[in-house]
Amino acid sequence: MNILYFSWIKDKLGKTKENITIDENISSVAELITFLKSKDDTYKEVFKDISSIRVSINMETANMEDSISINDEIAFFPPMTGG
């Protein structure tokens, strides 16, 4: 699974992307976040308040409850504002 990070999420993690292998039992964005938070304290800090994070699956806006699969591209970014 390819994961992309943008804005302050990228800055805090110190990376723009990573390719990870997930277990088959991880089937939603929320479960992916739980998995990432278990990796280390930096992920735990970044994902502590998911209300400040938006997500897309394969370049389509998604919700935390949406299903994912091992071949998806997941992107995490802060809320966007218009102007």
N, C-alpha and C positions, 0 to 999 in steps of 0.2 A: 504494500500500500504506500502510495506517495502522499506525503503530508506537506503542505505549504503553510508558512507562517508570514504574516504581514504586520507592519507598523510596530507598535510597542511590544506585541507578542514576539515578533522576530528579534527585537532588541533585547528583551529579557532572556530569551532562550539562547541567543547568540548564534542563530542559524536561520536560514530562509526556507530550508526544506530538509526532509529526511525521508528515507525509504525504510519502512519497517515491515516485519512479518507479524501478523496478529493471529491469535487462535481463532478457530471457527466459532467459538462461543461468543465472540465479540461481534454483535450484529447491529448495533446502533451507534450513533455519534456519542451519546451519553456514555455508553460502555467503553468506547474508545478513549474518551476523556478520563474515565476511571483508570483505565490501563496506563495512559500517559502519566497521570498523577502518581502512579505507583513506581514509576521509573526513578524519580529523585525529587528532592525538595524544590528545585527550580520549576519543574512542571507543576508541582503541587501549588506553588505560589501563583504561577501564571493562570492556572485554571481554577483558582479558589472561588472566584465569582463569575460563573458562566453567564450571568445576565449582561456582562460587559463584553461578551464575545459572540460573534456571528460565525456562521459556518456555511460552506458550500460543498456539495458533492458533485464531482465531475462538472464544475463550473455552473452549477445550478444552485440557487439559494435553497438552503435546507434548514431543518429544525433539529434540535438535539435528540428527538425521538425517532428521527428518520433512519431507515435501514441502510447499512453499508455492507460492502463485500470486499474481499481481499484485493481486488484489482482496481478499486476506486481511487480517485484523487480527491483528497479532503483538504480544504483550505480553511484556516482560522484567521479571523481579522476582526478589528473593532467595528462598532456600528458606524455606518456612513451617514454623513449629513449632506443635504443639498444646499444650494445657494445660488 
